[in-house]
Amino acid sequence: MTTGLVFLAILLSAVLVHELAHFGAARSIGVPVRAFSVGFGPILFKRVWAGTEWRVSLIPLGGYVDLPGLSSRVDDDGVMHPAEGGMAEKRFGGKAWVLLAGVLANFILGTLLLTTAVVMEPGFRALTTGETPDVSGTQIVAVSEGSLAAEVGLQAGDVVLRVAGVEEPIPEQVVEAIRGAEGTLVLVVDRGGTELPIDVPWPPADLADGEVPVLGVQLTPLEVASVPPLTALVESTRFAVLAVPEMVSGFVRGFASALTGQRNEEVAGPVGIVGLVNDATQVGVASVLVLAAIINFSLAVFNLLPIPGLDGGRVLLAGVVALRGRPFRPGQEEAFHMAGILAVLALIVLITLQEVQGILSSG
């Protein structure tokens, strides 16, 4: 239940921001908006306000704004005529501003979400910069039941003061000491203000040949250096910009794999995204924010692809019209967009079927 709600919250927030950006950009250049819908399909709720019909539709997997001048006009006899008014009257620059506003909005929202996650959990700075955050101290956050750590009395909440002669070690130093210990692993921990020396016979006497010795503790830094919000914002923005080429190539590789019947972890369909949301929800709020940021970046880049029906495809055809100096024949541009949308839907269905097949085969 929680996973479903988080998934819908991430998706609807991305869609709402995207479509509101289209709406605001259109109004900023004098193009009226006939309708604004969250969701597709049958309309569940609608209300007219400020000259726009605001809708909530049945299928919450997207949304749209209805702008005049984007499609051909059909008269009472069913005859198609060139688009008139609204977007049709704007130059290429104005059209591009309206069509790309949603992409820009998703980039901005993704950057803000990632910035918030890094401020909350500085460890995510490794994602935006590749740098390990400055840490100090080590705390035991979990002890495996039946492990050697449990037998010698280590408990969750213990702070490691010394290990193998190293004062106030960080987690990496504790792990290194455990790996290098011979005969006895000597630790001193703080438990509620009391220092407790603990000697652990190491490696365990009953260790089988080839078995890796495990103490049975989960470690975390006692303190992690905080990241100033402005620094996190700059680094998150840089990450978003530099990630665009890799995301584009990832989409191309993913689509190619889907067409050849091979699974590709770089592109996730609805099933895969729900699985990622479930994993992030179990880790914590910051992880959910990071995933939401990645989804917003992915939606932005996907919409930038020059595929008819997507924002990038509409900009491409608008550029062709500007270069030709005349519009397409009535119905021709609509046919391009319909073909693009059907192709995208077919790919999504194919990827989803492959994900379901993978789940069934692994189960």
C-alpha positions in Angstrom: 0.0 0.0 0.0 2.8 2.4 1.0 4.7 1.6 -2.1 1.7 2.3 -4.3 1.0 5.7 -2.7 4.7 6.7 -2.9 4.8 5.7 -6.6 1.6 7.7 -7.4 2.9 10.7 -5.4 6.2 10.7 -7.4 4.5 10.2 -10.7 1.7 12.8 -10.2 4.1 15.4 -8.8 6.3 15.0 -11.9 3.3 15.2 -14.2 1.7 18.1 -12.4 4.9 20.2 -12.5 5.5 19.3 -16.2 2.0 20.3 -17.3 1.8 23.4 -15.1 5.0 24.6 -16.8 3.4 24.1 -20.3 0.4 26.0 -19.0 2.4 28.9 -17.5 4.6 29.2 -20.6 1.6 29.2 -22.9 -0.1 31.9 -20.9 3.1 33.9 -20.8 3.1 34.4 -24.6 -0.6 35.0 -24.9 -1.8 31.5 -25.8 -5.0 30.5 -24.0 -5.3 27.0 -22.5 -8.6 25.3 -23.2 -8.1 22.4 -20.8 -5.6 21.2 -18.2 -5.9 17.5 -17.2 -4.1 15.4 -14.6 -4.5 11.8 -16.0 -5.9 10.5 -19.2 -9.1 8.8 -20.3 -12.6 9.5 -18.9 -13.0 12.7 -17.0 -13.8 12.2 -13.3 -14.0 15.8 -12.3 -13.9 19.1 -14.1 -14.3 22.8 -13.3 -13.9 25.9 -15.4 -11.7 28.6 -13.8 -9.8 31.6 -15.4 -10.9 30.5 -18.9 -9.5 26.9 -18.5 -11.3 23.7 -17.9 -9.4 21.9 -15.1 -9.8 18.1 -15.2 -9.0 15.0 -13.2 -9.1 12.0 -15.4 -9.3 8.3 -14.7 -5.8 7.0 -15.7 -3.2 8.8 -13.5 -0.3 7.9 -15.7 0.3 11.3 -17.3 -1.6 14.5 -18.2 -2.0 17.1 -20.9 -2.8 20.7 -21.7 -5.1 21.5 -24.6 -3.6 24.4 -26.5 -5.3 25.9 -29.6 -3.4 25.9 -32.8 -1.5 22.6 -32.1 -3.7 20.5 -34.4 -5.7 20.9 -37.6 -9.2 22.3 -37.4 -12.1 20.1 -38.4 -15.2 21.8 -39.8 -18.8 20.7 -39.4 -18.5 18.6 -42.6 -15.5 16.7 -41.2 -13.1 18.4 -43.5 -9.6 19.2 -42.0 -8.1 22.7 -42.4 -4.8 24.1 -41.3 -4.5 25.0 -37.6 -5.5 28.5 -36.7 -4.9 30.8 -33.7 -3.0 30.1 -30.6 0.2 28.2 -31.1 -0.2 28.3 -34.9 0.3 32.0 -34.9 3.5 31.9 -32.9 7.1 31.9 -34.2 9.4 29.0 -33.7 10.9 30.5 -30.5 7.6 30.9 -28.8 6.5 27.4 -29.8 9.8 25.9 -28.5 9.4 27.9 -25.2 6.0 26.4 -24.6 6.9 22.9 -25.7 10.2 22.7 -23.7 8.9 24.3 -20.5 7.7 21.0 -19.1 11.2 19.4 -19.7 12.8 22.4 -17.9 10.4 22.1 -15.0 11.2 18.4 -14.5 14.9 19.2 -14.5 14.4 21.9 -11.9 12.2 19.7 -9.7 14.6 16.8 -10.0 17.5 19.1 -9.0 15.7 20.4 -6.0 14.7 16.9 -4.8 18.3 15.7 -5.2 19.6 18.8 -3.4 17.2 18.1 -0.5 18.3 14.4 -0.3 22.0 15.4 -0.2 21.3 17.9 2.6 19.4 15.3 4.6 21.8 12.5 3.9 25.3 13.8 3.0 26.3 10.3 1.9 24.3 10.8 -1.3 27.0 13.3 -2.3 28.9 10.3 -3.6 26.2 10.2 -6.3 26.4 13.9 -7.4 30.2 14.3 -7.1 31.7 10.8 -6.8 33.3 12.0 -3.6 33.0 10.2 -0.2 31.8 12.6 2.4 34.0 13.3 5.4 33.0 11.1 8.3 34.2 10.5 11.9 33.7 7.7 14.4 31.9 4.4 14.1 28.6 3.2 15.6 27.2 -0.3 15.4 23.6 -0.1 14.2 22.8 -3.8 14.0 24.1 -7.1 15.3 23.1 -10.3 13.5 21.4 -12.8 15.6 23.6 -15.9 16.4 26.7 -14.1 15.1 30.1 -14.0 16.8 29.4 -10.3 17.6 26.3 -11.3 19.5 28.2 -14.1 21.4 30.8 -11.7 22.7 28.2 -9.1 23.7 28.3 -6.4 21.1 25.1 -4.5 20.8 23.4 -2.1 18.4 24.2 1.5 19.6 27.7 0.7 20.7 30.3 3.3 19.6 33.7 1.9 18.7 36.3 3.9 20.6 39.4 1.8 19.7 40.1 -1.2 17.5 43.5 -2.8 17.0 45.1 0.3 18.5 43.3 2.8 16.3 41.6 5.6 18.2 38.1 6.7 17.1 38.2 4.7 13.9 35.9 5.3 10.9 33.9 2.3 9.5 36.5 1.6 6.8 39.3 1.3 9.5 37.2 -1.0 11.6 36.6 -3.3 8.6 40.3 -3.2 7.8 41.2 -4.1 11.4 38.7 -7.0 11.3 40.2 -8.4 8.1 43.8 -8.0 9.4 43.3 -9.4 12.9 45.0 -12.6 13.9 44.4 -14.5 17.1 42.4 -11.9 18.9 40.4 -8.8 17.7 40.5 -6.2 20.5 37.8 -3.5 20.6 36.8 -0.9 23.1 33.2 0.4 22.8 31.2 3.1 24.5 27.8 1.9 25.8 25.8 4.6 27.5 28.9 6.4 28.7 30.7 3.3 29.9 33.9 2.0 28.2 33.7 -1.8 27.6 36.7 -3.7 26.4 35.7 -6.7 24.2 38.1 -9.4 23.0 37.0 -11.4 20.0 38.8 -14.7 19.1 39.6 -14.1 15.4 39.2 -15.7 13.0 36.4 -17.9 14.4 37.6 -21.4 15.3 34.8 -23.2 13.5 35.5 -21.5 10.2 35.2 -23.9 7.2 37.9 -24.0 4.5 37.5 -21.1 2.1 34.8 -19.5 4.2 35.1 -15.7 4.7 35.0 -14.8 8.4 32.1 -12.5 9.4 31.8 -10.6 12.7 28.1 -10.0 12.2 27.8 -6.2 12.7 26.4 -3.4 10.6 28.4 -0.2 10.9 27.7 3.5 10.2 29.7 6.6 10.7 29.0 8.3 14.0 29.0 11.7 12.3 28.9 12.8 8.6 30.0 16.2 7.6 27.0 18.3 6.5 26.7 19.7 3.0 25.6 23.4 2.8 22.4 23.8 0.7 24.0 26.0 -1.8 26.8 23.6 -2.4 24.4 20.7 -2.7 22.3 22.7 -5.2 25.3 23.6 -7.4 26.6 20.0 -7.3 23.1 18.6 -8.0 22.6 20.9 -11.0 26.0 19.9 -12.4 25.1 16.3 -12.0 21.7 16.8 -13.8 23.4 18.5 -16.8 26.2 16.0 -17.1 23.8 13.1 -16.8 21.9 14.0 -20.0 24.2 12.4 -22.6 24.4 9.2 -20.6 20.6 9.1 -20.1 20.1 9.6 -23.9 22.5 6.7 -24.7 20.9 4.6 -22.0 17.4 5.1 -23.6 18.8 4.2 -27.0 20.5 1.0 -25.7 17.4 0.1 -23.6 15.0 0.5 -26.6 17.4 -1.5 -28.8 17.5 -4.3 -26.2 13.7 -4.3 -25.9 13.3 -4.7 -29.7 15.7 -7.6 -29.8 14.0 -9.3 -26.9 16.8 -8.7 -24.3 16.4 -7.2 -20.9 18.3 -4.0 -20.1 18.6 -2.6 -16.6 19.2 0.9 -17.9 15.5 1.3 -18.8 12.7 0.5 -16.4 9.0 0.1 -17.2 6.1 0.6 -14.8 6.9 -2.8 -13.0 10.6 -2.0 -12.7 9.8 1.5 -11.3 7.4 0.1 -8.7 10.2 -2.2 -7.6 12.6 0.6 -7.3 10.1 2.7 -5.3 9.5 -0.3 -2.9 13.3 -0.6 -2.3 13.7 3.2 -1.7 10.7 3.3 0.6 12.2 0.7 2.8 15.5 2.6 3.1 14.1 6.0 4.0 12.9 9.4 2.9 16.2 10.6 1.4 16.3 7.5 -0.8 12.8 8.2 -2.0 13.8 11.8 -2.9 16.8 10.6 -4.8 14.6 8.1 -6.8 12.0 10.9 -7.4 14.8 13.1 -8.7 16.1 10.4 -11.1 12.6 9.8 -12.4 12.1 13.5 -13.1 15.5 13.7 -14.9 14.5 10.6 -16.9 11.1 12.0 -17.8 12.8 15.3 -18.9 15.3 13.5 -21.1 12.8 11.1 -22.5 10.5 14.0 -23.5 13.5 15.7 -25.2 13.9 12.8 -27.6 13.0 13.8 -31.2 10.1 11.3 -31.4 6.8 12.7 -32.7 4.3 12.9 -30.0 6.9 13.8 -27.4 7.9 17.4 -26.6 11.2 17.0 -28.5 9.4 15.6 -31.5 6.9 18.5 -31.5 9.8 21.0 -31.4 11.5 19.1 -34.3 8.4 19.3 -36.5 7.9 23.0 -35.5 11.5 23.6 -36.7 10.8 21.8 -40.0 7.7 24.1 -40.5 9.8 27.2 -39.7 12.5 26.1 -42.2 9.9 25.3 -44.9 8.0 28.5 -44.4 4.7 26.7 -44.6 2.8 24.2 -42.4 2.2 20.6 -43.1 -0.9 19.5 -44.9 -3.9 19.2 -42.6 -3.7 15.9 -40.7 -0.2 15.2 -41.7 1.5 16.4 -38.5 -1.2 14.6 -36.4 -0.4 11.4 -38.2 3.3 11.8 -37.4 2.5 12.3 -33.7 0.1 9.4 -33.6 2.7 7.1 -35.1 5.2 8.3 -32.5 2.9 7.8 -29.6 1.9 4.3 -30.7 5.6 3.4 -31.1 6.4 4.6 -27.6 3.4 2.8 -26.1 4.4 -0.4 -27.9 7.9 -0.1 -26.4 6.5 0.5 -22.9 4.3 -2.6 -23.3 7.2 -4.6 -24.6 9.5 -3.6 -21.7 6.7 -4.3 -19.2 6.1 -7.8 -20.6 9.9 -8.5 -20.4 9.9 -7.3 -16.7 7.0 -9.5 -15.8 8.6 -12.4 -17.6 11.8 -11.8 -15.7 9.9 -11.8 -12.4 8.0 -15.1 -13.2 11.2 -16.8 -14.4 13.1 -15.8 -11.2 10.2 -16.8 -9.0 
